[in-house]
Amino acid sequence: MRDNALYLDAPAQRAAQINRRLVESGVEVHELRWSEPTLEAVFLELTKDREEPAHARQPVG
């Protein structure tokens, strides 16, 4: 929970079930929102464990 919001990582097709359970548990649900990672976040995730080629580390000059 952050910023007075509950963030869940769940498939979109479970939204109704999650909403129902929250309401049945006494949680007031004001909004359900689907979010996707930014292009930058995807790029960083895909490249975070890659090693730089040796030639890329050498200074040019």
Buried (B, 14 or more C-beta within 10 A) or exposed (E): EEEEEEEEEEEEEEBEEBEEEBEEEEEEEEEEEEEEEEEEEEEEEEEEEEEEEEEEEEEEE
